Amino acid sequence: MKCAFKILFLIVFIQKCSCNLEVTKLREVLTWKQINYDIDGILYNRDASYKKTTNAVYFDDDIEDREKYFIQYNNVPIGLEVWGDKVFVTVPRRRYGIPSTLNYVWKAPWKSPALKPYPGSEDLVSVYRPRIDECGRLWMVDTGLLEVPGDRKQVRKPSIVIFDLKTDKRILRYELKETDLVNERTPGGLTSITVDVTKSSCNDAYAYINDLATEGMIVYSLRTNTSWRLNHPTFQHDPAALNFTVADYVINWKDGLFSIALSEPDAVGDRTAFYHPMVSNQEFSINTKFLKSGDIGNNVKLVGTRGVKTQTGSHVYHAPTKTLFFANPAQDAILCWRVDTKMAPENVGIAVQDHTKLVYISDLKIKGDELWVLVNQMPKFVFSKLNTSEVNFYIHSGKVQDLLRDTPCGLRLLPTHSNYF
């Protein structure tokens, strides 16, 4: 009996230790029950019919939601970026009452700071996932779309917008061409941007924009200030991968090309672009020289299959460990895969998993040797109702080496599949 008790105690102890180890892979940086704003020194922590000014008196009028300045519940963060002690948080205008789409907070001891609009962003309509390049510039796509269900309105043409983070000044707004857009659904699918540039060639940057709605890619050249659209069957969703579950909600979104991650440059400056539709368990790749020339044709490679329940949103590449990290909503997890191994289920690991704090990972970013993660419970917001008395939105960070521990990606394997470079 004593022996059995000791064995049971040991099992429980090991399970607790394993859980604690799992928790330490990520730390909570920021959390919110609901989003607040600090706009011109005025705190918005409850619904507001109008934009306020100091010392003014306001009364709650009975006006329609479409006219309200701030409807707190409707503000759901989707994208993040990190620049020094500044954390950017985007809130796309998918509902009424979003006062600012591009915002920032400072890293600080308090975990739930009010968002502040980024200077010069007042005329941006709706931004999803921005990207900071190696030259200290913040890139984004302004979809120009008020994406309110039943009341969609294209306010302005979708545009690429760039800010210089050293001066906080906007340095570019480029309107996409009509030939870049398939139909009125396209702007709502322009949800991320990936920048291909080196510090030695800041003026020769390329941007790759996903279009998950009408399932294509848009390429932009900064040097020539022009853009073009690419289409390929691998940008399209896989019907066989539909209807996966997140937080007990069946996801039937037919999202095509969702994320593009770049390897380090080769000897001539080209990279491998890894990409996938959200609704797919496969990964594809192409050399960026073909994206730049527009000649993708037969140059796409099937990298491999990640495995069942590996539908993936955002993904990012960590060059020192040759590892891709995947936001995996189907398992409330972050997956990993080393690009110098064969992509197969046995080589794709769960780096971290949490059925409370990783429910719908909306964005991932690599900053040095840290992975930053934004979680927003989007399926619950869309299909049900968020509990505003508990934490709904998280930003986590974790060291890459900790995340790779106890996974296939942490093993020092000899390269077996290195023909991507």
C-alpha positions in Angstrom: 0.0 0.0 0.0 2.8 2.4 0.9 4.6 1.5 -2.3 1.4 2.3 -4.4 1.0 5.6 -2.5 4.6 6.6 -3.3 4.2 5.7 -7.0 1.0 7.8 -7.1 2.7 10.7 -5.3 5.6 10.5 -7.8 3.3 10.6 -10.8 1.4 13.6 -9.4 4.7 15.3 -8.6 6.1 14.7 -12.1 2.9 16.0 -13.7 3.0 19.2 -11.6 6.7 19.7 -12.5 5.9 19.2 -16.2 3.1 21.7 -16.0 5.3 24.3 -14.3 8.0 23.8 -16.9 5.4 24.4 -19.6 4.3 27.5 -17.9 7.8 28.9 -17.7 8.2 28.7 -21.5 6.2 31.9 -21.8 5.7 34.8 -19.5 2.7 37.2 -19.5 3.8 40.7 -20.6 0.4 42.3 -21.0 -3.1 41.3 -20.3 -6.5 43.0 -20.8 -10.1 42.1 -19.8 -11.1 44.9 -22.1 -9.2 47.5 -24.1 -8.9 51.0 -22.8 -7.4 54.1 -24.5 -5.5 57.1 -23.5 -6.2 59.7 -26.2 -4.8 63.2 -25.8 -4.5 62.6 -22.0 -8.2 61.5 -21.6 -8.8 57.9 -20.4 -11.5 56.0 -22.3 -12.4 53.0 -20.1 -16.2 52.9 -20.8 -18.3 53.5 -23.9 -18.3 57.1 -25.2 -20.6 58.6 -27.7 -18.1 61.4 -28.6 -14.5 62.2 -28.6 -13.8 64.1 -25.4 -11.8 67.3 -24.7 -10.4 68.4 -21.3 -12.8 70.2 -19.0 -15.8 69.6 -21.3 -19.1 68.1 -20.0 -20.7 65.3 -21.9 -24.1 63.6 -21.6 -24.9 60.1 -22.8 -27.1 60.6 -25.9 -29.2 57.9 -27.4 -27.4 57.5 -30.7 -26.8 54.6 -33.0 -23.7 52.4 -32.6 -22.4 53.5 -36.0 -22.1 57.1 -34.6 -20.4 56.2 -31.3 -16.8 57.1 -30.8 -15.9 54.2 -28.5 -17.7 50.9 -27.8 -15.3 49.1 -25.5 -16.5 45.6 -26.1 -15.9 45.9 -29.8 -12.2 46.6 -29.5 -10.3 43.4 -30.2 -6.5 43.5 -30.7 -5.1 41.5 -33.6 -1.5 42.5 -34.4 1.6 43.4 -32.5 5.2 44.6 -33.0 8.0 45.5 -30.6 10.5 48.4 -30.9 12.7 48.8 -27.8 10.4 49.5 -24.9 7.5 50.2 -27.2 4.9 47.6 -28.0 2.6 48.3 -30.9 -1.0 46.9 -30.8 -3.4 47.1 -33.7 -7.2 47.1 -33.5 -8.7 46.6 -36.9 -12.1 48.3 -37.5 -14.2 45.2 -37.7 -17.0 46.7 -35.6 -18.3 50.1 -34.7 -16.7 52.2 -31.9 -12.9 51.7 -32.7 -11.2 55.1 -32.0 -7.7 54.1 -33.2 -6.4 51.2 -35.3 -2.6 51.7 -34.8 -1.6 52.1 -31.1 1.3 51.5 -28.7 2.0 51.0 -25.1 5.3 51.1 -23.1 6.7 48.1 -21.4 6.1 48.7 -17.7 5.4 46.9 -14.5 1.6 47.3 -14.9 0.1 44.7 -17.2 -3.0 46.4 -18.5 -2.1 49.8 -19.8 -4.4 52.0 -21.9 -3.5 52.0 -25.6 -2.2 55.3 -27.1 -2.8 56.2 -30.8 0.5 56.2 -32.7 1.4 59.8 -33.9 0.3 60.4 -37.5 -2.0 57.4 -37.6 -5.2 59.3 -37.3 -6.3 58.8 -40.9 -5.5 55.1 -41.0 -8.7 53.1 -41.4 -7.9 49.5 -40.5 -4.6 47.8 -39.8 -4.0 44.2 -39.0 -0.5 42.9 -38.5 2.4 45.4 -39.0 6.0 44.6 -39.5 9.3 46.3 -38.4 12.1 45.9 -40.9 15.9 45.9 -40.4 16.1 49.6 -41.2 13.9 50.8 -38.3 10.7 51.3 -40.3 7.2 50.2 -39.5 5.3 48.7 -42.4 1.6 47.9 -42.6 -1.3 47.6 -44.9 -4.2 50.0 -44.3 -7.1 48.0 -45.8 -9.2 51.1 -46.0 -12.2 49.0 -45.1 -14.7 49.4 -42.3 -15.4 45.7 -41.9 -18.6 45.8 -39.9 -20.8 42.8 -40.5 -23.8 43.9 -42.6 -22.4 47.4 -43.1 -19.0 47.0 -44.9 -17.7 50.2 -46.3 -14.6 50.9 -48.4 -13.5 54.3 -47.1 -10.4 54.6 -49.1 -8.2 52.4 -51.4 -6.0 49.8 -49.6 -2.5 51.2 -49.1 0.9 50.3 -47.9 2.0 52.7 -45.2 5.5 53.1 -43.7 6.6 55.0 -40.7 10.2 55.9 -39.7 10.5 54.7 -36.1 13.4 57.0 -35.4 11.4 60.1 -36.1 7.8 58.7 -35.7 7.0 60.3 -39.1 5.2 58.7 -42.0 7.4 58.3 -45.0 5.2 56.5 -47.5 1.6 55.8 -48.4 1.3 53.7 -51.6 -2.2 52.9 -52.9 -2.5 49.4 -54.3 -3.4 49.2 -58.0 -6.8 48.0 -59.2 -5.0 45.0 -60.8 -3.8 44.0 -57.3 -7.3 43.6 -56.2 -9.7 40.8 -57.4 -13.0 42.2 -56.1 -14.6 44.0 -53.1 -13.6 41.2 -50.8 -9.9 41.5 -51.4 -9.1 44.4 -49.0 -10.5 42.5 -46.0 -8.0 39.7 -46.8 -4.8 41.9 -46.7 -4.0 41.0 -43.1 -0.2 40.8 -42.9 2.9 42.1 -44.6 6.4 40.6 -44.7 9.4 42.8 -45.6 12.4 41.6 -47.5 15.4 43.9 -46.9 18.8 44.2 -45.5 20.5 47.1 -43.6 22.9 47.6 -46.5 20.0 48.1 -49.0 17.2 49.9 -47.3 16.0 51.5 -50.5 15.7 48.2 -52.3 13.1 46.6 -50.1 10.3 44.3 -51.2 7.1 43.6 -49.3 4.9 40.5 -49.6 1.3 40.8 -48.7 -1.1 37.9 -48.1 -4.6 38.0 -49.4 -6.6 35.3 -47.5 -10.0 36.4 -48.9 -9.4 36.1 -52.6 -6.4 33.8 -52.2 -3.4 35.5 -53.7 -0.2 37.5 -53.0 0.7 41.1 -53.7 4.3 42.1 -54.1 5.6 45.6 -53.7 9.0 47.1 -54.7 10.1 50.2 -52.8 12.8 51.0 -55.3 10.5 51.1 -58.2 7.4 52.1 -56.2 5.2 49.6 -57.9 3.2 46.5 -57.1 1.9 43.3 -58.8 -0.4 40.4 -58.0 0.6 36.8 -58.0 -1.8 33.8 -58.1 -1.1 30.1 -57.5 -3.1 27.1 -56.5 -1.0 26.8 -53.3 -2.4 30.1 -52.1 -5.9 28.5 -51.9 -7.4 26.9 -48.9 -7.7 23.1 -48.7 -11.3 22.0 -48.4 -10.2 18.8 -46.6 -8.8 21.0 -43.8 -12.0 22.9 -43.1 -14.1 22.6 -39.9 -11.4 22.4 -37.3 -12.3 23.4 -33.7 -11.1 26.3 -31.5 -12.5 26.6 -28.0 -15.4 24.2 -29.0 -16.4 26.4 -31.9 -16.2 24.9 -35.4 -14.1 27.1 -37.7 -15.4 27.0 -41.3 -13.6 30.1 -42.5 -12.2 29.5 -46.0 -9.0 31.5 -45.4 -6.4 31.2 -48.1 -2.8 32.5 -48.0 -2.3 33.7 -44.4 1.4 34.1 -43.6 4.8 34.4 -45.3 8.0 33.9 -43.4 11.5 34.5 -44.8 14.8 32.6 -44.3 18.1 34.4 -44.0 19.5 35.6 -47.4 21.7 33.4 -49.6 24.9 34.5 -51.2 23.2 36.6 -53.8 20.6 38.1 -51.4 17.6 36.0 -52.2 15.7 34.1 -49.5 13.3 31.2 -49.1 9.8 32.3 -48.6 7.8 29.7 -46.5 4.0 30.1 -46.7 0.6 28.5 -46.2 -3.1 29.0 -46.3 -4.7 29.1 -42.9 -7.0 26.2 -43.9 -4.3 23.7 -44.8 -1.9 21.3 -43.0 0.8 21.7 -45.6 3.7 24.2 -46.0 5.0 25.5 -49.3 8.1 27.4 -50.3 9.6 29.5 -53.1 12.8 31.4 -53.7 12.0 35.1 -53.4 13.8 35.8 -56.7 10.6 34.4 -58.4 8.3 36.6 -56.3 10.4 39.6 -57.3 10.3 38.7 -61.0 6.7 37.5 -60.9 7.6 34.2 -62.4 6.3 31.7 -59.8 4.9 29.2 -62.3 6.5 25.8 -61.6 9.0 27.2 -59.0 6.8 26.4 -55.9 7.9 23.5 -53.7 5.7 21.5 -51.4 7.8 21.5 -48.2 5.7 18.8 -46.5 2.8 18.1 -44.3 2.8 19.2 -40.6 0.2 16.6 -39.5 -3.4 16.6 -38.5 -4.9 19.5 -36.6 -2.0 21.8 -37.6 -4.0 24.5 -39.3 -1.8 27.6 -38.9 -2.2 31.3 -38.9 0.9 33.5 -38.5 4.4 32.0 -38.5 7.9 33.4 -38.0 11.5 32.3 -38.6 14.3 32.3 -36.1 17.6 32.2 -38.1 20.1 31.1 -35.4 18.2 27.9 -34.7 16.8 27.5 -38.3 13.3 27.2 -36.7 9.9 28.2 -37.9 7.3 28.8 -35.2 3.6 28.4 -36.1 0.5 29.8 -34.4 -1.7 26.7 -34.3 -5.3 27.6 -33.3 -6.6 24.0 -33.7 -4.6 22.9 -30.7 -4.2 26.2 -28.7 -0.5 25.8 -29.3 2.7 27.1 -30.9 4.3 24.6 -33.1 8.0 24.4 -34.2 9.8 22.9 -37.1 13.5 23.1 -38.0 13.9 23.9 -41.7 17.1 21.7 -42.0 15.0 18.6 -41.3 12.3 16.9 -43.4 8.9 18.4 -42.7 6.9 15.5 -41.4 4.6 15.1 -38.3 7.4 13.5 -36.3 9.6 16.6 -36.8 6.9 19.1 -36.0 6.7 19.7 -32.2 4.4 21.5 -29.8 6.6 24.1 -28.3 3.9 25.3 -25.8 0.2 24.7 -25.4 -2.4 26.2 -23.1 -6.1 25.9 -23.4 -6.8 29.1 -21.6 -4.0 31.6 -22.4 -3.3 30.5 -26.0 -6.8 30.4 -27.4 -6.5 31.8 -30.9 -3.0 33.1 -31.3 -3.4 36.1 -33.7 0.1 37.2 -34.2 3.7 36.1 -33.7 7.0 38.1 -33.9 10.6 37.2 -33.4 12.6 39.9 -31.6 16.3 38.7 -31.2 16.1 35.4 -29.4 12.6 36.0 -28.0 9.2 35.0 -29.4 6.3 37.5 -28.9 2.7 36.2 -29.0 -0.6 38.0 -29.2 -3.8 36.0 -28.2 -7.3 37.4 -28.6 -9.9 34.6 -28.4 -11.4 35.7 -31.8 -13.7 32.7 -32.3 -15.4 33.3 -29.0 -15.8 37.0 -29.9 -17.3 36.0 -33.3 -19.5 33.1 -32.3 -20.4 33.8 -28.7 -19.6 36.4 -26.1 -16.4 37.3 -24.2 -16.6 37.3 -20.4 -15.5 40.9 -19.6 -14.8 40.0 -16.0 -11.9 37.8 -16.9 -8.7 38.2 -19.0 -9.5 38.0 -22.7 -6.4 39.3 -24.5 -2.8 38.4 -23.8 0.7 39.3 -25.0 3.3 36.7 -24.0 7.0 36.5 -24.7 9.4 33.6 -24.3 13.0 32.7 -25.0 13.5 30.6 -28.2 15.7 28.1 -26.4 13.1 27.5 -23.7 10.4 27.0 -26.3 12.5 24.4 -28.1 13.3 22.4 -25.0 11.8 18.9 -25.0 10.6 19.2 -28.6 12.0 17.6 -31.9 13.2 21.1 -32.8 15.5 21.2 -29.8 17.4 18.1 -30.8 20.7 18.7 -32.6 19.9 16.8 -35.7 22.1 16.5 -38.7 20.6 18.3 -41.8 18.5 15.9 -43.8 16.4 18.2 -46.0 18.4 21.4 -46.8 17.6 21.9 -50.4 15.6 25.1 -49.7 18.7 27.2 -49.6 
